[in-house]
């Protein structure tokens, strides 16, 4: 006699729907999700089931429940949520050490696999970075720099590498990077940027890695 497959708990189905909504961009990081009555009606579930699902996603770091205010999106995936929680327990220096591993391997792999159109995109981002730095538009500078490094990670050809790198978001750049800027800091250092693109275009993995290390050593030297 065949057995009917067991259906997963209803709360797990709601978790999957909420995760999908975040992943597809229905709610962005920082957004407050709809109130409980609206979500209960939309998903056809009880308040208890919905709260159980939200609690599960809050434990992964994807949601943040604020008493008396609502539930907000903190991250777009469990990896990103975990990184955000872990970051609070470690210093900026520790986080930058993680970049040595991610950036150097991304650079090596990109030097073996990057296509001409990727090189063009990297150079365009560096041009935006330079223009923003000269204009003292630091948020725009940080955004262009971050997108550049994300593109290198994607050019590695390893999707997981890109996903892990992307999960660090504001930890590596964004407001935290801007807050660390100091007089004399070179925001357009060629090492790890223009020099990295040249190494990638030349198909030289070790030269690419050395360029990244030079850049990160420079960043560490400016940390308090």
Secondary structure, DSSP 8 states (H G I E B T S, - for coil): ---------HHHHHHHHHHHHHHTTSS-TT-B---HHHHHHHHT--HHHHHHHHHHHHHHTSEEEETTTEEEE--SSHHHHHHHHHHTTS-HHHHHHHHHHHHHHHHHHHHHH--HHHHHHHHHHHHHHHHHHHTT-HHHHHHHHHHHHHHHHHHTT-HHHHHHHHHTGGGTSHHHHHHT--TT--TT-STTTHHHHHHHHTT-HHHHHHHHHHHHHHHHHT--
